Amino acid sequence: MSAAVSARGVGDWVDVTLRDGREFFGQVVEETDFKVVLNVKQGAITAKMTLVRSDIRQITTQHSALESAIPESPGGSPGPAKNNDETLAAAAPGTGGYIIAPLEGVFGEDLTAGIVRAVLQRGVDAKAEAVVFVLNSPGGMVSELAKVREAIDSYAGRIRGVLYVQGEAFSAAALLCMSNQDFYVGPAARLGAAVAYQEKSSGSKEVDAKYNSAFAARWRALTEKVGRPSVLVDAMVVMEREVYADTRATPWALTSRKPAKDPEAFEEIDGPTTILSLTGSQAVACRAADGAATDALDVVRQLKLKNTTRRAIDGESFVRVYRKTYERNMEVIRRAVEDYNDTSDILADQKNIRKFEQRLREMRSSLQRIIVLFKKYDYVENYFLARGQSIEDLDRMLRRINEALKEL
């Protein structure tokens, strides 16, 4: 059989959805009437994957290898995407340079370690020197904060993960910034207010306070490790902590207690009844941030990269495609969860099982896909954990459905 004629070609980037719900993003190596062969990234390894045509539900071309690179706008800033549906993930010629990628939303929902790893790995593949994450977040899950921190640290030595805040970085986002090796702020930046709450409160103020104190100690140590003043972390996390600053010279000298000697020289920037938040200019003055920048390209210039003119890939387009996958998967999850309780009711009434046989088969198929997505995407796992459900709960429901259908 001759090779199938299609709009795709070798080197094109495609999204492939299988009939069992699994999804793959990769580069076409070969495509015939019977199969599609892709180069797919699996961590730091590129693996060749052969997908049987009959198993494929849909193939979407995200970026054609024949398309020319998006031109730079005057002044060297990235130009607009030609089409909002393009991935524009192909690397620019050469080596070195940077990627600018948005990192927005709530930790554990929109913002996860998965997207951070995906962008950093794409940067390594494109031989970039740094990824500048433009961070804008109100905070979120403490557990996801730790995973994001680990994701950035795991790429140390291969590519720099730089954080730049133009808007807000509160709670988990503030601690991520304070513990990062490279952190810059924009003119309107605001960060702080990082009181931690356990995802399941103990019900005791004393126990929760101890948890918060231990949490502060961990991030204080990580902040000290990169040379930032840990006294700020304490004040962001623990309400009772205080911070005073000698603002007569920059950087400011900081202390957690107003000194008896020359007390008039020290200004209170956080008291015992408030949680510390900083403006961008305060963050620079306190050495919480490495510097101020007008925009992400200004950050690139300050990083002193070997190649400051090469935009390795279009980070915004790459993240946009990831977000589309996220939205598509979450819509599947939300629809399935709506059916979850109905299915429990059906299984509880043995007399109605035969009546709802087709409904159970549909739910079984839906659950199978959810379990695949749960194992693949951290944001799906976080969604269920926030609802107090684990993959074991899903497996148990699947077994109950299978047992009920076998009895029919």
C-alpha positions as CSV (number, residue, x, y, z in Angstrom):
1,M,0.0,0.0,0.0
2,S,1.4,3.4,-0.9
3,A,1.9,6.1,1.7
4,A,-1.3,8.1,2.4
5,V,-1.5,11.5,1.0
6,S,-2.3,14.1,3.7
7,A,-1.7,17.7,4.6
8,R,0.9,16.7,7.1
9,G,4.5,16.0,6.3
10,V,7.6,14.7,7.9
11,G,8.7,17.0,10.7
12,D,5.2,18.4,11.4
13,W,4.2,18.7,15.1
14,V,0.9,17.0,15.8
15,D,-1.6,16.2,18.6
16,V,-2.8,12.6,18.4
17,T,-5.8,11.4,20.4
18,L,-6.4,7.6,20.6
19,R,-9.7,5.9,20.9
20,D,-8.9,4.9,24.5
21,G,-8.4,8.6,25.5
22,R,-4.6,8.7,25.5
23,E,-3.1,11.7,23.9
24,F,0.4,12.3,22.4
25,F,2.2,15.3,21.2
26,G,5.1,14.7,18.8
27,Q,6.8,15.2,15.5
28,V,5.8,13.1,12.5
29,V,8.5,10.6,11.3
30,E,6.3,8.6,8.9
31,E,2.6,8.4,8.0
32,T,0.9,5.7,5.9
33,D,-2.6,4.3,5.5
34,F,-1.8,1.8,8.3
35,K,0.3,3.7,10.9
36,V,1.7,7.0,12.1
37,V,5.2,7.1,13.5
38,L,6.1,10.0,15.9
39,N,9.1,11.2,17.8
40,V,7.7,11.7,21.3
41,K,9.4,13.3,24.3
42,Q,9.4,11.1,27.4
43,G,11.2,13.1,30.1
44,A,14.7,13.8,28.7
45,I,14.5,11.0,26.1
46,T,13.1,11.2,22.6
47,A,11.4,7.9,21.7
48,K,10.0,6.7,18.4
49,M,6.4,5.6,18.8
50,T,4.3,3.7,16.2
51,L,0.6,4.2,16.4
52,V,-1.8,2.0,14.5
53,R,-4.2,3.9,12.3
54,S,-7.3,2.0,13.5
55,D,-6.5,3.0,17.1
56,I,-6.4,6.7,16.3
57,R,-9.5,8.9,16.8
58,Q,-8.1,12.2,15.7
59,I,-4.9,13.9,14.5
60,T,-4.5,17.6,14.7
61,T,-1.6,19.4,13.0
62,Q,-0.3,22.0,15.4
63,H,2.7,23.3,13.5
64,S,3.9,22.5,10.0
65,A,7.7,22.1,9.4
66,L,7.2,23.9,6.1
67,E,6.0,27.1,7.7
68,S,8.5,29.9,8.1
69,A,9.4,31.2,11.5
70,I,7.4,34.1,12.9
71,P,9.3,37.3,12.3
72,E,10.5,39.5,15.1
73,S,8.7,42.8,15.7
74,P,10.7,46.0,15.5
75,G,13.0,46.3,18.4
76,G,13.6,42.5,18.7
77,S,10.4,41.6,20.6
78,P,8.4,38.6,19.5
79,G,5.9,39.2,16.8
80,P,2.3,38.1,16.9
81,A,1.4,34.5,16.1
82,K,0.0,34.1,12.6
83,N,-2.8,31.8,13.8
84,N,-4.0,31.2,17.3
85,D,-4.2,27.5,16.6
86,E,-0.5,27.1,15.8
87,T,2.0,25.6,18.2
88,L,5.0,27.4,16.8
89,A,7.1,24.9,18.7
90,A,9.9,24.5,16.1
91,A,13.2,25.8,17.3
92,A,14.8,28.8,15.6
93,P,18.1,28.2,13.8
94,G,21.3,28.3,15.9
95,T,21.9,27.8,19.6
96,G,21.6,29.7,22.9
97,G,19.1,32.4,23.5
98,Y,15.9,32.4,25.5
99,I,12.2,31.4,25.7
100,I,9.6,33.7,27.3
101,A,6.6,31.7,28.6
102,P,3.6,32.8,30.7
103,L,3.1,31.0,34.0
104,E,-0.3,32.0,35.3
105,G,-3.1,30.8,37.5
106,V,-3.6,28.8,40.7
107,F,-1.0,26.4,41.8
108,G,-2.3,22.9,41.4
109,E,-5.0,23.9,38.9
110,D,-3.9,26.0,36.0
111,L,-0.3,26.2,37.1
112,T,1.4,22.8,37.7
113,A,4.8,21.2,37.7
114,G,3.8,19.5,34.5
115,I,3.7,22.7,32.4
116,V,6.9,24.0,34.0
117,R,8.7,20.7,33.1
118,A,7.3,20.8,29.6
119,V,8.6,24.3,28.9
120,L,12.0,23.7,30.4
121,Q,12.4,20.4,28.5
122,R,11.4,22.1,25.2
123,G,14.0,24.8,26.0
124,V,16.7,22.1,26.5
125,D,15.6,20.5,23.2
126,A,15.9,23.9,21.4
127,K,19.3,24.5,23.0
128,A,18.1,27.7,24.8
129,E,20.1,29.1,27.7
130,A,17.1,30.3,29.8
131,V,13.4,30.2,30.1
132,V,11.9,33.4,31.5
133,F,8.6,32.5,33.2
134,V,6.3,35.5,33.4
135,L,4.6,34.6,36.7
136,N,1.2,35.9,37.7
137,S,-0.5,33.9,40.5
138,P,-2.6,34.3,43.6
139,G,-1.0,31.1,45.1
140,G,-2.6,27.8,45.6
141,M,-1.8,24.2,46.7
142,V,1.3,23.9,49.0
143,S,2.0,20.4,47.6
144,E,2.1,21.7,44.0
145,L,4.5,24.5,45.1
146,A,7.0,21.9,46.2
147,K,6.6,20.1,42.9
148,V,7.1,23.2,40.9
149,R,10.2,24.1,42.9
150,E,11.6,20.6,42.3
151,A,10.8,20.8,38.6
152,I,12.9,24.0,38.1
153,D,15.7,22.7,40.3
154,S,15.9,19.4,38.4
155,Y,16.9,21.4,35.2
156,A,19.7,23.3,37.0
157,G,22.9,23.1,34.9
158,R,21.0,22.4,31.7
159,I,18.9,25.6,31.4
160,R,18.1,28.6,33.7
161,G,14.5,28.8,35.0
162,V,14.0,32.5,35.6
163,L,11.0,34.1,37.3
164,Y,9.6,37.5,36.3
165,V,6.6,39.1,38.1
166,Q,4.8,41.9,36.4
167,G,1.6,41.6,38.4
168,E,0.9,39.5,41.5
169,A,2.8,36.7,43.1
170,F,1.1,35.9,46.4
171,S,1.2,32.9,48.7
172,A,2.8,29.9,47.0
173,A,4.0,32.1,44.1
174,A,5.9,34.4,46.5
175,L,7.8,31.5,48.0
176,L,8.6,30.1,44.6
177,C,10.1,33.5,43.7
178,M,12.0,34.0,47.0
179,S,13.6,30.5,46.6
180,N,14.5,30.9,42.9
181,Q,18.1,31.5,41.8
182,D,16.9,34.2,39.3
183,F,14.0,36.5,40.1
184,Y,13.1,39.9,38.7
185,V,10.2,42.2,39.2
186,G,8.3,44.7,37.0
187,P,7.1,48.2,38.0
188,A,3.7,47.0,39.2
189,A,4.8,43.8,40.9
190,R,3.4,42.7,44.3
191,L,4.4,39.6,46.3
192,G,4.0,38.1,49.7
193,A,1.1,37.0,52.0
194,A,2.1,33.3,52.1
195,V,0.4,31.9,55.1
196,A,0.1,28.1,54.6
197,Y,-2.9,26.1,55.3
198,Q,-3.0,22.3,55.3
199,E,-5.2,20.9,52.5
200,K,-7.0,19.1,55.4
201,S,-7.0,21.1,58.6
202,S,-6.4,19.3,61.8
203,G,-9.2,21.2,63.5
204,S,-6.7,22.5,66.1
205,K,-5.3,26.0,65.9
206,E,-2.2,24.9,67.8
207,V,-1.5,22.0,65.5
208,D,-2.1,24.1,62.4
209,A,0.2,26.8,63.8
210,K,3.0,24.2,64.2
211,Y,2.4,23.1,60.6
212,N,2.7,26.7,59.5
213,S,5.9,27.2,61.5
214,A,7.5,24.0,60.0
215,F,6.4,25.1,56.6
216,A,8.1,28.5,57.1
217,A,11.3,26.8,58.2
218,R,11.5,24.8,55.1
219,W,11.1,27.8,52.8
220,R,13.3,29.9,54.9
221,A,16.1,27.4,54.3
222,L,15.5,27.3,50.6
223,T,15.5,31.1,50.5
224,E,18.8,31.3,52.4
225,K,20.3,28.8,50.0
226,V,20.0,31.2,47.1
227,G,21.2,34.2,49.1
228,R,17.9,36.0,49.9
229,P,17.0,37.3,53.4
230,S,15.0,34.6,55.1
231,V,13.5,37.1,57.6
232,L,11.1,38.1,54.9
233,V,9.8,34.5,54.5
234,D,9.0,34.3,58.2
235,A,7.1,37.6,58.0
236,M,5.2,36.4,54.8
237,V,4.2,33.1,56.4
238,V,3.8,33.7,60.2
239,M,1.7,36.7,61.2
240,E,3.4,37.3,64.5
241,R,6.8,37.9,62.9
242,E,8.1,41.5,62.4
243,V,10.5,43.1,60.0
244,Y,12.3,46.4,60.4
245,A,14.5,48.0,57.7
246,D,17.2,50.6,57.8
247,T,16.2,52.4,54.5
248,R,19.0,55.0,54.6
249,A,21.0,52.9,52.1
250,T,20.3,50.3,49.5
251,P,20.1,47.4,50.0
252,W,18.2,47.8,53.2
253,A,19.5,46.3,56.4
254,L,16.8,44.0,57.8
255,T,16.1,42.8,61.3
256,S,13.2,40.9,63.0
257,R,13.4,43.2,66.1
258,K,13.7,46.9,66.3
259,P,17.2,47.4,67.7
260,A,17.7,49.3,70.9
261,K,20.6,51.2,69.4
262,D,19.5,53.9,66.9
263,P,15.9,52.7,66.7
264,E,14.8,55.8,64.8
265,A,16.8,54.6,61.8
266,F,14.7,51.5,61.4
267,E,11.3,51.6,59.7
268,E,8.6,49.0,60.4
269,I,7.7,47.2,57.1
270,D,5.7,44.5,58.8
271,G,4.2,44.4,62.2
272,P,3.0,41.5,64.5
273,T,-0.6,41.7,63.4
274,T,-0.1,41.7,59.6
275,I,1.3,39.4,56.9
276,L,4.2,40.9,54.9
277,S,3.6,41.9,51.3
278,L,6.1,43.8,49.2
279,T,6.0,46.1,46.1
280,G,8.4,45.5,43.3
281,S,10.7,48.4,44.4
282,Q,10.6,47.1,48.0
283,A,11.5,43.6,46.9
284,V,14.6,45.0,45.1
285,A,15.6,47.2,48.0
286,C,15.3,44.2,50.4
287,R,17.3,41.9,48.1
288,A,14.2,39.7,47.7
289,A,14.5,40.2,44.0
290,D,17.7,40.4,41.8
291,G,16.5,43.5,40.0
292,A,13.7,45.5,38.3
293,A,12.9,45.1,34.6
294,T,10.4,46.9,32.4
295,D,9.4,43.7,30.6
296,A,10.5,40.1,30.0
297,L,13.0,41.1,27.2
298,D,14.6,43.5,29.7
299,V,15.1,40.5,31.9
300,V,16.8,38.7,29.1
301,R,19.2,41.6,28.6
302,Q,20.1,41.6,32.3
303,L,20.8,37.8,32.3
304,K,23.9,38.3,30.2
305,L,23.3,35.2,28.1
306,K,25.8,34.2,25.4
307,N,23.1,34.8,22.8
308,T,20.6,37.5,23.7
309,T,19.1,37.8,20.2
310,R,17.8,34.3,19.6
311,R,14.3,33.5,20.7
312,A,14.6,29.8,20.7
313,I,10.9,29.0,20.4
314,D,7.6,30.9,20.8
315,G,6.9,30.1,24.5
316,E,3.5,31.7,24.4
317,S,2.3,29.4,21.6
318,F,3.8,26.4,23.3
319,V,1.9,27.1,26.5
320,R,-1.3,27.9,24.6
321,V,-1.3,24.4,23.1
322,Y,-0.7,22.9,26.5
323,R,-3.6,25.0,27.9
324,K,-5.9,23.7,25.1
325,T,-5.1,20.2,26.1
326,Y,-5.7,21.1,29.7
327,E,-9.1,22.6,28.9
328,R,-10.1,19.7,26.7
329,N,-9.2,17.1,29.4
330,M,-10.8,19.0,32.2
331,E,-14.1,19.2,30.3
332,V,-14.0,15.4,30.0
333,I,-13.3,15.1,33.7
334,R,-16.1,17.5,34.7
335,R,-18.6,15.7,32.6
336,A,-17.6,12.3,34.0
337,V,-17.7,13.6,37.6
338,E,-21.3,14.7,37.1
339,D,-22.1,11.1,36.3
340,Y,-20.2,9.7,39.2
341,N,-22.8,10.1,41.8
342,D,-25.6,8.8,39.5
343,T,-23.5,5.7,38.9
344,S,-23.1,5.1,42.6
345,D,-26.9,5.3,43.0
346,I,-27.4,2.8,40.2
347,L,-25.0,0.3,41.7
348,A,-26.7,0.6,45.1
349,D,-30.0,-0.6,43.6
350,Q,-29.5,-4.0,42.1
351,K,-33.0,-4.0,40.6
352,N,-32.1,-1.1,38.3
353,I,-28.7,-2.4,37.1
354,R,-30.1,-4.1,34.0
355,K,-32.2,-1.0,33.2
356,F,-29.1,1.2,33.2
357,E,-26.8,-1.3,31.6
358,Q,-25.9,1.0,28.7
359,R,-25.4,3.9,31.2
360,L,-22.9,1.7,33.2
361,R,-21.0,0.8,30.1
362,E,-20.7,4.4,29.1
363,M,-19.5,5.3,32.6
364,R,-17.0,2.5,32.5
365,S,-15.5,3.9,29.3
366,S,-15.4,7.3,30.9
367,L,-13.7,6.1,34.0
368,Q,-11.1,4.2,32.0
369,R,-10.2,7.5,30.3
370,I,-10.2,9.4,33.5
371,I,-7.7,6.9,35.1
372,V,-5.4,7.3,32.0
373,L,-5.5,11.1,32.3
374,F,-5.1,10.9,36.1
375,K,-1.8,9.0,35.7
376,K,-0.6,11.3,32.9
377,Y,-1.4,14.8,34.0
378,D,-0.8,16.3,37.4
379,Y,-3.6,18.8,37.1
380,V,-6.1,15.9,36.8
381,E,-4.7,14.3,39.9
382,N,-4.9,17.6,41.8
383,Y,-8.5,18.0,40.8
384,F,-9.5,14.7,42.4
385,L,-7.3,15.2,45.4
386,A,-9.0,18.6,46.0
387,R,-12.3,16.6,46.0
388,G,-11.0,14.1,48.5
389,Q,-10.8,11.3,45.9
390,S,-7.8,9.2,44.9
391,I,-7.0,7.0,42.0
392,E,-7.8,4.0,44.3
393,D,-11.4,5.4,44.6
394,L,-11.7,5.5,40.8
395,D,-10.3,2.0,40.5
396,R,-12.8,0.7,43.1
397,M,-15.7,2.3,41.2
398,L,-14.4,0.7,37.9
399,R,-14.2,-2.7,39.6
400,R,-17.8,-2.3,40.9
401,I,-19.1,-1.5,37.5
402,N,-17.2,-4.5,35.9
403,E,-18.6,-6.8,38.6
404,A,-22.2,-5.5,38.1
405,L,-22.0,-5.9,34.3
406,K,-20.6,-9.5,34.6
407,E,-23.6,-10.5,36.6
408,L,-26.1,-9.3,33.9
